[in-house]
Amino acid sequence: MKIVVNHLTRMQQGFMCVAGIDLQTGRHVRPVLNSQMRTKFLACHGGPFEMGTIVDLGWTKSVGRPPAIEDVLFHRSEVQPVGDMPPDEFWRLLDQTAQPKLVAIFGSGLKPRGRGSYGVEQNQGDTSLGCYRLPNRARLFIQHRGGDRRGRIRIEFQFGEYPFDLGVTDVRLYAVDHVTPQEDLVQQANQRLQTDDEVILSVGLSRPFQSNEGREPIHWLQVNNLHFAAHPGWRLA
């Protein structure tokens, strides 16, 4: 199975998540291991995964469960990069895949879960990955809460009457530790969001977790990556 990487996501320190579009079926695929994937799989650390890279996963086995039906198990010894998709071709693929409404990606199970937050009930839904065409201007910023010195990257935008305030896990916006937001890169991306007319977001649902004690775990909507038509070849390395 060959995919082109279009989701490259930071997790807890030292770990990452990757997903791409299957070149044969046009569907999203999330390669997974029996344990969490470490950041050594990033190309900048000598691994196979980089934005826009075509990767041959070798042997795969579908292990997806709702909503993460895209999960496929692979052998780390078989995966290898086979080339880079040209930036213009990469953008065309994103453009063909992108949807104008989030409900078209995640279905009617995606519900507001507080101001600006959205999610799907645990183990519900039939997809957890997609590409979303940003409807208007957005704001990218670093949010600091409590004693969090590093802060977290978030994006705000409006769709009709619905406000969105979502976490951003784009690994390219973080420092070499893949945890600390790079303020200069966040500012540059925010400027592009104010000026570029064509922006596509790689979006996904998180693994289920509780926002507050006593509440049911939710698969939360997040922005995995930002893609700009004027600069589709933006890479971590």
C-alpha positions as CSV (number, residue, x, y, z in Angstrom):
1,M,0.0,0.0,0.0
2,K,1.3,3.4,-1.0
3,I,0.1,6.6,0.6
4,V,1.1,10.3,0.3
5,V,1.4,11.9,3.7
6,N,-1.0,14.8,4.4
7,H,-1.4,14.5,8.2
8,L,1.6,14.8,10.4
9,T,0.7,15.3,14.1
10,R,2.5,15.8,17.4
11,M,1.3,13.8,20.3
12,Q,2.8,13.6,23.8
13,Q,6.5,14.4,23.9
14,G,8.5,11.9,21.9
15,F,5.4,10.5,20.0
16,M,3.6,11.3,16.8
17,C,0.8,10.3,14.5
18,V,0.8,10.1,10.7
19,A,-1.8,9.6,8.1
20,G,-2.1,9.9,4.3
21,I,-4.2,9.3,1.2
22,D,-4.1,5.8,-0.4
23,L,-3.0,6.5,-4.0
24,Q,-5.0,3.5,-5.2
25,T,-8.4,4.2,-3.4
26,G,-8.2,7.9,-2.6
27,R,-9.1,7.1,1.0
28,H,-7.4,8.2,4.2
29,V,-5.1,5.7,5.9
30,R,-3.5,5.9,9.3
31,P,-0.5,3.6,9.7
32,V,-0.2,2.3,13.3
33,L,2.0,0.1,15.3
34,N,1.2,-2.2,18.3
35,S,2.7,0.6,20.4
36,Q,2.6,4.4,20.0
37,M,4.7,5.7,17.1
38,R,7.8,7.6,18.2
39,T,9.1,10.8,16.5
40,K,12.1,8.8,15.2
41,F,9.8,8.0,12.3
42,L,9.9,11.6,11.1
43,A,12.1,12.2,8.1
44,C,14.1,14.9,10.1
45,H,15.1,12.1,12.5
46,G,15.9,9.6,9.7
47,G,12.5,8.1,9.4
48,P,10.2,7.7,6.4
49,F,7.4,10.2,7.1
50,E,7.4,13.8,5.8
51,M,4.6,16.0,4.4
52,G,4.0,15.2,0.8
53,T,6.2,12.1,0.7
54,I,4.9,9.0,-1.0
55,V,5.5,6.1,1.4
56,D,5.2,2.4,0.6
57,L,3.9,0.8,3.8
58,G,4.5,-2.8,2.6
59,W,2.3,-5.3,4.4
60,T,-0.8,-3.8,6.1
61,K,-3.7,-5.1,8.1
62,S,-6.9,-3.2,8.7
63,V,-7.4,-2.8,12.5
64,G,-9.8,0.2,12.5
65,R,-12.6,0.6,15.0
66,P,-15.2,3.4,14.9
67,P,-14.6,6.2,14.3
68,A,-10.9,5.5,13.5
69,I,-11.7,3.1,10.7
70,E,-8.6,4.3,8.8
71,D,-6.1,2.5,11.1
72,V,-3.9,-0.1,9.4
73,L,-1.2,-2.1,11.1
74,F,2.2,-2.1,9.4
75,H,5.7,-3.6,9.9
76,R,8.3,-1.0,10.7
77,S,10.9,-3.1,8.8
78,E,8.9,-2.8,5.5
79,V,7.9,0.9,5.4
80,Q,10.0,3.0,3.1
81,P,9.7,6.4,1.3
82,V,9.7,6.1,-2.5
83,G,9.6,9.7,-3.6
84,D,8.1,13.1,-3.1
85,M,4.8,14.2,-4.7
86,P,5.4,17.5,-6.6
87,P,3.8,20.4,-4.6
88,D,1.3,21.4,-7.3
89,E,0.2,17.8,-7.6
90,F,0.0,17.5,-3.8
91,W,-2.3,20.5,-3.7
92,R,-4.5,19.1,-6.4
93,L,-4.9,15.9,-4.4
94,L,-5.8,17.9,-1.3
95,D,-8.2,20.0,-3.3
96,Q,-10.0,17.0,-4.7
97,T,-10.3,15.4,-1.3
98,A,-11.4,18.5,0.6
99,Q,-15.0,19.0,1.8
100,P,-16.8,22.4,2.3
101,K,-18.5,21.2,5.5
102,L,-17.2,19.2,8.5
103,V,-20.5,17.2,8.7
104,A,-19.7,15.9,5.2
105,I,-16.5,14.4,6.6
106,F,-17.6,13.2,10.1
107,G,-21.3,12.9,9.7
108,S,-24.2,14.0,11.9
109,G,-22.5,12.6,15.0
110,L,-20.3,15.6,15.2
111,K,-21.9,17.9,17.7
112,P,-21.0,21.1,19.6
113,R,-19.4,20.2,23.0
114,G,-19.0,23.7,24.4
115,R,-18.3,27.0,22.8
116,G,-16.0,26.4,19.8
117,S,-15.4,22.7,20.6
118,Y,-16.9,19.8,18.7
119,G,-16.7,16.0,19.0
120,V,-18.2,12.6,18.4
121,E,-19.3,10.2,21.1
122,Q,-17.0,7.4,22.1
123,N,-16.8,4.6,19.5
124,Q,-19.3,6.3,17.2
125,G,-19.0,7.6,13.7
126,D,-17.5,6.1,10.6
127,T,-14.5,8.2,9.9
128,S,-11.9,10.1,11.9
129,L,-9.8,11.9,9.2
130,G,-10.5,14.3,6.4
131,C,-9.6,17.5,4.6
132,Y,-11.7,20.6,5.1
133,R,-11.8,23.7,3.0
134,L,-11.5,26.7,5.3
135,P,-14.6,28.9,4.6
136,N,-13.2,32.2,5.6
137,R,-10.4,34.0,7.5
138,A,-9.1,32.4,10.6
139,R,-6.8,33.3,13.5
140,L,-3.9,31.1,14.7
141,F,-2.5,31.8,18.1
142,I,-0.7,30.3,21.2
143,Q,-2.9,29.9,24.2
144,H,-1.4,29.9,27.7
145,R,-3.4,28.4,30.6
146,G,-2.4,28.1,34.2
147,G,1.2,27.2,34.6
148,D,1.6,26.1,31.0
149,R,4.7,28.0,29.9
150,R,4.9,26.5,26.5
151,G,1.3,27.1,25.6
152,R,-0.8,25.3,23.0
153,I,-1.6,26.3,19.4
154,R,-5.2,27.0,18.5
155,I,-7.2,28.2,15.6
156,E,-10.4,30.2,15.6
157,F,-12.8,30.7,12.7
158,Q,-16.6,31.0,12.0
159,F,-18.9,28.9,9.8
160,G,-22.3,30.5,9.6
161,E,-23.6,30.7,13.2
162,Y,-21.1,28.2,14.5
163,P,-17.8,29.4,16.1
164,F,-14.8,27.1,16.1
165,D,-12.0,27.2,18.6
166,L,-9.8,24.1,17.9
167,G,-6.5,22.7,19.0
168,V,-3.8,22.5,16.3
169,T,-1.3,19.6,16.4
170,D,0.7,20.4,13.2
171,V,4.2,19.1,14.0
172,R,5.7,21.7,11.6
173,L,4.7,24.5,14.0
174,Y,6.6,23.1,16.9
175,A,10.3,23.3,17.9
176,V,12.7,20.3,17.7
177,D,11.2,18.8,20.9
178,H,7.9,18.7,18.9
179,V,6.2,20.1,22.1
180,T,7.1,23.8,22.3
181,P,5.3,26.1,19.8
182,Q,7.5,28.0,17.5
183,E,6.2,31.5,17.9
184,D,7.7,32.9,14.7
185,L,6.2,30.0,12.6
186,V,2.8,30.4,14.2
187,Q,2.9,34.2,13.4
188,Q,3.9,33.4,9.8
189,A,1.1,30.9,9.4
190,N,-1.4,33.3,11.0
191,Q,-0.4,36.0,8.4
192,R,-1.1,33.5,5.6
193,L,-4.5,32.7,7.1
194,Q,-5.3,36.5,6.9
195,T,-4.2,36.9,3.3
196,D,-4.4,33.5,1.4
197,D,-7.7,32.8,-0.3
198,E,-7.2,29.0,-0.5
199,V,-6.6,27.1,2.7
200,I,-7.3,23.5,3.4
201,L,-7.1,21.9,6.9
202,S,-6.2,18.3,7.6
203,V,-8.7,17.6,10.3
204,G,-9.2,14.6,12.6
205,L,-10.9,13.2,15.7
206,S,-8.7,12.5,18.7
207,R,-8.6,9.3,20.7
208,P,-11.4,9.5,23.3
209,F,-10.7,11.5,26.5
210,Q,-12.6,13.3,29.2
211,S,-12.6,17.1,29.1
212,N,-13.8,17.1,32.7
213,E,-14.1,14.5,35.5
214,G,-17.4,12.8,35.4
215,R,-18.1,13.4,31.7
216,E,-18.1,10.7,29.1
217,P,-15.0,10.5,26.9
218,I,-15.3,12.2,23.5
219,H,-13.4,12.0,20.2
220,W,-12.6,15.7,19.9
221,L,-12.3,17.5,16.7
222,Q,-8.8,19.0,16.1
223,V,-6.8,20.5,13.2
224,N,-3.9,18.2,12.4
225,N,-2.3,20.4,9.7
226,L,-2.6,23.6,7.7
227,H,-2.2,23.6,3.9
228,F,-1.8,26.8,1.8
229,A,-2.3,26.8,-2.0
230,A,0.4,29.4,-2.3
231,H,2.9,27.2,-0.4
232,P,1.8,23.5,-0.7
233,G,5.3,22.1,-0.3
234,W,5.8,23.4,3.3
235,R,7.8,20.7,5.1
236,L,9.2,20.1,8.6
237,A,12.7,19.4,7.4
